[in-house]
Amino acid sequence: MWQTIKNLFITTFVAAFVWVFAESETLREQKMTARLTLTTPAQARYSFVTGTDTRDVTVDVWLQTNSSRMESVERRLRTPLEVLSGAGSVPIVPGPYTLDLGEVLRENADLAELGVSVRRVEPATLNVVIDELETREVSVRLPSEITAALGATAVPVISPPTVKITMPSRDIARLAPQDAVTIAMPMELLERLPGGKSETLRGLSLRPPFEIRDAEKLSISPAKVDVTLTKPSRGTELTLSQIPVYVRVEPDQLARWNIQIAAQDQFLTNVRVVGPEELVEQVRNRTLPITALVSLSVADLERGITAQVVEFPNIPEGLKVESPTRSVRVNVTRR
């Protein structure tokens, strides 16, 4: 009796094992979703995209494999499958093509390693374009906001003034003759520069024209440029506590007249100097003296003028001198 039960148990176990093994080796067909990414070798002189200018496409694929491998297949299809130009049936010569996606997937090394049989693909075909790369020389310019801040008289020096831009021919055809690459220079960088002094900014990156920024395999050579520019000085001011007042007359009149400036008016006080930073700084360190001058003509002397307007001669353009005292009192007597 015991031997009969034992034999029955062994027979059942073996039958179950055989059934499980046979089930795992049974071929199953299942519909899955796959993402394909079109790629080109790194040094290729062409781009590879679909007919709608994209490098990615999603397809439904019916795969057949052993039940035990289905989970591994599903795991692999969670990431895109690479479709490399020049590999298998995928072309490499520039031009338009229609790919047989079933054939492309049957050549995929990852699916082959998993023992997968590709039964059907929808869509069955894919229109692609192999597009040769072209190179064009274009000019380099500063961003419009930087140019505006520098002013119309500023002449920045960009080195080199032109660069070579490379991209697929369909994209380079979108470039207009006036299009240029733009230096990636933020306004904050200009604001940090001192005013009135020539500065050279080295190794600034470049941005392609907006119309072709999405172009595949786009490259710019050289990728960086130098710019030499002078930032306009910001206006600043300085108050001079006092400056002396001088008298100017024709030399031959000095012997004929006694000229005296009123004691209270011999110095101007609180004279305000306004202008570019570098000029105001010259006034501050006295390399640019400010002189107050009273000019008296022969007619002024003859009629015994008692007051005269103060002038500030030889003031550089852009600098402004303001005094609370507009005129001074003078005493003129004949010798």
Beta strands, then each sheet from edge to edge (+ up, - down):
strand 1: 27-39
strand 2: 46-50
strand 3: 56-66
strand 4: 81-84
strand 5: 95-100
strand 6: 117-122
strand 7: 125-141
strand 8: 157-159
strand 9: 162-168
strand 10: 181-183
strand 11: 198-207
strand 12: 219-221
strand 13: 224-230
strand 14: 235-248
strand 15: 257-261
strand 16: 267-276
strand 17: 292-295
strand 18: 307-309
strand 19: 320-322
strand 20: 327-334
sheet 1: 4+ 1+ 3- 6+
sheet 2: 2+ 7- 5+
sheet 3: 2+ 7- 9+ 12-
sheet 4: 2+ 7- 10- 11+ 13- 8+
sheet 5: 17+ 14+ 16- 19+
sheet 6: 15+ 20- 18+
end
